[in-house]
Amino acid sequence: MNSKRYAGESTIYGRSILKDDAEYPLRKLYIQGNDKAIQEVLSLALEATDEIFWKDLGDDNFLKKQLALPAYLNF
């Protein structure tokens, strides 16, 4: 899992070939194989947004439509 072999090569490449990039804040954790920390960060973010955005909205609110989640993730 999380590994790749290029055609004609016997070397298996994994997360370690990725470079750390500040544009992707979870990249360093991914490269280190720290999936638990990534899960924790995402869980905390989604829980916080639930408290801030969704908790007091009615079921018919436009923010609960299908396009709201991609819009939030861009936010």
Secondary structure, 3 states (H helix, E strand, C coil): CCCEECCCCCCEECHHHCCCCCCCCCHHHHHCCCHHHHHHHHHHHHHHHHHHHHCCCCCCCHHHCCCHHHHHHHC
